[in-house]
Amino acid sequence: MPNAKLLLVEDDPALSELLEFRFENEGYDVRTTPDGDEALILAEEDVPDLIILDWMIEGTSGIEVCRRLRRAKATAHVPIIMLTAREAEDDRIRGLETGADDYLTKPFSPRELLARVAAVMRRIRPALAGESIEVGDIRLDPVAHKVERCGKNLQLGPTEYRLLKFFMESPGRVFSRNQLLDGVWGTGSDIELRTVDVHIRRLRKAIQMDGTKDPIRTVRSAGYAMEGV
């Protein structure tokens, strides 16, 4: 399996050099830039498997880079870990709501960042390699295009399949309706937001079995998430 590709966006030269060294020693292919505008170009040219993104960087701010990456179809699913000196709860929430998957406040231990990145990679590697993805009692085989729950085959429509796969690649993460539209239907889609709710209902019905719980969680005023049950 090829090395995971990591894009590091950090304008502190000493920290950037240290993190690049640590991640390369762990087997990652690392590209670095201190500039938000260049980060967007690099991510488009060669989509990384994961992005470490500082909030305060040169050019376009980290929070805006995060927002644009989430809007672009090619990078909408790429995990983003934000680094920032901002400790206020509102700032952390803003970063997560913009699309960051995780958030680390400076100063931090490089060892902790390595552990968090490793945890994300363990989660997404099956999808990258075309291997089966399992969340709770549901198993999705992207090669055979099959879904099983408790060992029994499920019949899903094409949209429900894509929706389930999208959820299973990021278990526990809350997605807004707009994020689901971008990720499943693609950016620029003219699908209405309420259509997402319709397909969520269809997905729930398709994966429901006697004696099982609903793994799709509705988060009031935020969106939906999939939990392992």
C-alpha positions in Angstrom: 0.0 0.0 0.0 1.5 3.4 -0.9 2.4 5.9 1.8 -0.3 8.2 3.0 -0.1 11.7 1.5 -0.1 14.5 4.0 -0.4 18.3 3.3 1.0 20.4 6.2 0.0 24.1 6.1 2.0 25.9 8.8 3.8 29.2 8.7 6.1 28.7 11.7 9.3 27.4 10.0 10.6 25.6 13.1 7.4 23.8 13.8 6.8 23.0 10.1 10.3 21.5 9.9 9.8 19.5 13.1 6.5 18.1 12.0 7.7 17.3 8.5 10.6 15.3 10.0 8.4 13.5 12.4 5.7 12.5 9.9 8.3 11.5 7.2 9.9 9.2 9.8 6.5 7.6 10.3 6.3 6.9 6.6 4.1 9.7 5.4 4.7 11.6 2.1 4.6 15.2 3.3 4.2 18.4 1.4 4.4 21.7 3.2 3.5 25.3 2.6 3.1 28.4 4.9 0.6 30.0 2.6 -3.2 29.4 2.4 -3.5 30.2 -1.3 -0.7 27.8 -2.2 -2.3 25.2 0.0 -5.5 25.3 -2.1 -3.5 24.9 -5.2 -1.5 21.9 -3.8 -4.6 20.2 -2.6 -6.2 20.5 -6.0 -3.1 19.4 -7.9 -2.6 16.2 -5.9 -5.4 15.5 -3.4 -3.9 14.5 -0.1 -5.2 11.8 2.2 -5.1 14.2 5.2 -4.5 17.9 5.8 -2.9 19.5 8.9 -4.0 23.2 8.7 -2.9 26.1 10.9 -5.5 28.7 11.5 -3.2 31.8 11.3 -1.2 31.4 8.1 0.0 33.6 5.3 -2.4 34.6 2.5 -5.9 33.1 2.8 -6.7 32.2 6.5 -6.8 28.6 7.7 -10.5 28.8 8.4 -11.3 30.1 4.9 -9.0 27.4 3.4 -10.9 24.8 5.4 -14.2 26.2 4.1 -13.1 26.1 0.4 -11.7 22.6 0.7 -15.0 21.4 2.0 -16.8 23.1 -0.9 -14.6 21.5 -3.5 -15.7 18.1 -4.7 -12.2 16.6 -4.9 -11.4 17.6 -1.3 -14.8 17.5 0.4 -14.0 14.2 2.1 -10.3 14.8 3.0 -9.9 14.8 6.8 -8.6 18.1 8.2 -6.9 18.6 11.6 -6.7 22.3 12.5 -3.8 23.8 14.6 -4.4 27.0 16.4 -3.3 29.2 19.3 -7.0 30.1 19.7 -8.3 28.5 22.9 -11.8 30.1 23.1 -14.6 27.6 22.9 -16.3 29.7 20.2 -13.2 29.4 18.0 -13.1 25.7 18.4 -16.7 25.3 17.5 -16.3 27.6 14.5 -13.4 25.5 13.3 -15.4 22.3 13.6 -18.5 23.8 12.1 -16.5 24.9 9.1 -15.5 21.3 8.4 -12.4 20.5 10.5 -12.4 16.9 11.7 -10.2 17.6 14.7 -8.7 20.6 16.5 -5.4 20.9 18.4 -4.5 24.0 20.4 -0.9 25.3 20.5 1.3 24.5 22.2 0.8 20.8 21.7 2.9 17.7 21.7 4.0 16.4 18.3 3.4 12.9 19.7 -0.3 13.7 20.3 -0.7 15.1 16.8 1.0 11.9 15.4 -1.5 9.8 17.4 -4.5 11.8 16.2 -3.4 11.6 12.6 -2.8 7.8 13.0 -6.3 7.4 14.4 -7.8 9.2 11.4 -5.7 7.2 9.0 -6.8 3.9 10.6 -10.4 4.9 10.0 -10.1 6.0 6.4 -7.4 3.6 5.1 -9.9 0.8 4.2 -11.8 3.2 2.0 -8.6 4.4 0.3 -7.5 0.8 -0.4 -10.9 -0.3 -1.7 -11.2 -2.6 1.3 -14.4 -3.3 3.2 -15.5 -0.7 5.7 -17.2 -1.7 9.0 -19.1 0.5 11.4 -20.9 -1.4 14.2 -22.8 -4.3 12.7 -22.8 -2.8 9.1 -20.2 -3.8 6.5 -19.8 -2.1 3.1 -17.7 -3.7 0.3 -16.9 -0.9 -2.2 -15.4 -3.3 -4.7 -18.4 -5.7 -4.8 -20.8 -2.8 -4.1 -22.5 -4.8 -1.4 -23.8 -3.9 2.0 -24.4 -6.4 4.9 -25.9 -6.0 8.3 -25.5 -8.8 10.8 -24.3 -10.9 7.9 -27.4 -10.4 5.8 -27.3 -8.6 2.5 -29.1 -5.2 2.3 -30.7 -3.8 -0.9 -29.9 -0.1 -1.3 -30.6 2.3 -4.1 -27.6 4.0 -5.7 -28.1 7.3 -3.8 -28.6 5.5 -0.5 -25.5 3.5 -1.1 -23.4 6.6 -1.7 -24.9 8.3 1.3 -24.1 5.3 3.5 -20.6 5.0 2.2 -20.1 8.7 2.9 -21.3 8.3 6.5 -19.2 5.2 7.1 -16.0 6.8 6.0 -16.4 9.3 8.8 -18.2 7.6 11.7 -19.4 9.8 14.4 -18.9 13.0 12.5 -21.9 15.3 12.2 -22.6 16.5 8.6 -24.9 19.3 7.8 -27.4 18.9 4.9 -25.2 21.2 2.7 -22.1 19.0 3.4 -24.1 15.9 2.5 -25.3 17.6 -0.7 -21.7 18.5 -1.6 -20.3 15.1 -0.6 -22.9 12.8 -2.1 -24.5 14.8 -5.0 -21.5 17.0 -5.7 -20.9 20.8 -5.6 -23.1 22.9 -7.8 -26.0 20.4 -7.5 -29.4 21.9 -7.8 -30.9 19.3 -5.4 -33.0 20.9 -2.6 -31.9 20.5 1.0 -35.1 18.6 1.9 -34.1 15.9 -0.6 -31.4 15.0 1.8 -34.0 14.2 4.5 -35.9 12.1 2.0 -32.9 9.9 1.2 -32.0 9.7 4.9 -35.4 8.2 5.6 -34.9 5.8 2.7 -31.5 4.8 4.0 -32.8 4.2 7.5 -35.6 2.0 6.1 -33.2 0.0 3.9 -30.7 -0.8 6.7 -33.3 -1.4 9.5 -33.6 -4.9 10.7 -35.6 -6.5 13.5 -33.8 -6.2 16.8 -31.3 -3.6 15.5 -30.9 0.1 16.4 -31.0 3.0 14.0 -27.3 4.0 13.4 -28.2 7.3 11.8 -28.4 10.0 14.5 -30.3 13.2 13.9 -28.5 16.2 15.5 -30.9 19.0 16.0 -30.1 22.2 14.1 -26.9 20.6 12.9 -27.5 17.6 10.6 -26.8 13.8 10.7 -24.2 11.5 11.9 -23.6 7.7 11.8 -22.7 5.8 15.0 -21.6 2.3 15.5 -24.3 0.3 17.2 
